[in-house]
């Protein structure tokens, strides 16, 4: 009985760790996308392409990263 309880405890621990690492990976991905997107926006501003930074545009770049910057560029050209 002791060994079975041990196996169940290890299984539950592995399941909990798997559940907890998913949000950490997601947060890390959003952080990396935000940094890359911010650097691209900064480089575009140095070149002379200015994009208005609102709360929505920061959220778009933070979540999507490079595709978010491309969407902002296309929207700034259209509007």
TORBAZA-297193 format. One record per residue (C-alpha): x, y, z; residue number from 0. Coordinates in pm, whole numbers, plus 50000, padded with zeros to 5 digits. Layout:
! TORBAZA-297193
      X      Y      Z  num
      X      Y      Z  NUM
...
***
This chain:
! TORBAZA-297193
      X      Y      Z  num
  50000  50000  50000    0
  50287  50240  50072    1
  50435  50206  49722    2
  50097  50268  49553    3
  50045  50585  49756    4
  50394  50696  49658    5
  50318  50644  49288    6
  49990  50834  49316    7
  50165  51123  49496    8
  50435  51141  49230    9
  50170  51136  48957   10
  49974  51418  49121   11
  50295  51618  49168   12
  50387  51575  48802   13
  50036  51683  48697   14
  50049  51995  48917   15
  50393  52090  48783   16
  50271  52042  48425   17
  49971  52268  48492   18
  50189  52537  48654   19
  50453  52546  48381   20
  50202  52626  48105   21
  50121  52981  48232   22
  50490  53047  48291   23
  50574  52953  47930   24
  50286  53169  47805   25
  50402  53467  48012   26
  50759  53420  47889   27
  50639  53410  47527   28
  50437  53731  47574   29
  50740  53896  47738   30
  50970  53800  47449   31
  50711  53914  47192   32
  50674  54246  47374   33
  51049  54308  47378   34
  51094  54218  47011   35
  50790  54421  46905   36
  50905  54720  47110   37
  51251  54706  46954   38
  51102  54693  46605   39
  50879  54994  46682   40
  51182  55180  46817   41
  51381  55099  46502   42
  51091  55213  46284   43
  51081  55542  46475   44
  51456  55587  46416   45
  51402  55532  46043   46
  51116  55781  46035   47
  50806  55562  46041   48
  50607  55674  46344   49
  50323  55469  46485   50
  50098  55615  46753   51
  50132  55412  47071   52
  49795  55364  47236   53
  49688  55107  47489   54
  49544  54887  47213   55
  49852  54907  46994   56
  50076  54816  47288   57
  49851  54520  47365   58
  49857  54409  47001   59
  50236  54427  46981   60
  50276  54263  47321   61
  50064  53962  47235   62
  50147  53915  46868   63
  50500  54054  46848   64
  50625  54100  46491   65
  50287  54025  46326   66
  50135  54288  46556   67
  50385  54545  46431   68
  50304  54452  46071   69
  49932  54492  46143   70
  49997  54835  46295   71
  50203  54942  45993   72
  49930  54830  45752   73
  49663  55006  45957   74
  49867  55326  45972   75
  49904  55319  45594   76
  49533  55253  45536   77
  49405  55511  45785   78
***
